[in-house]
């Protein structure tokens, strides 16, 4: 009974980590490229 819930919870955590590590920085860089130069310090 708890196995499907555990699989969903672990899958959600893995998906969240993947989304925050790979696509989000790429989307951020693409959005900044449209509005001007990228400011790096």
N, C-alpha and C positions, 0 to 999 in steps of 0.2 A: 504493500500500500504506500509506503514512503519512498520506494525506489523511483517512481516517475517524478515525484516532487523534487527529489534530490538531483535527478538528472536535469530537470528544468532549471533549478537554482544554479548548479555548476555551469550549465550551458550559458545561462544568462550572464554570469560573472565573466566567463571566458570571452563571450561576444562583446561585453562592455569594454574589457581590456583591449581587445583587438581594435575596436572602433576608436578608442581614445588614443591608441598608439600609432595607427597608420592613416586612416582616412581624414581624421580631424585636422592634423597638422597640414596635410596637403590642401584641404579646403581653405584653411586659414591663409596659406601662402598664395593660393589662387585669388582669394578675395582681396588681399593686400596688393597683388600685382595690378589689379584693375584700378585701384585708387591712387596709385603713385608708387614711388620708390619704397623699398623695404628698408626700414630703419633698424640697423643692428648696432648694438653698443659693445 
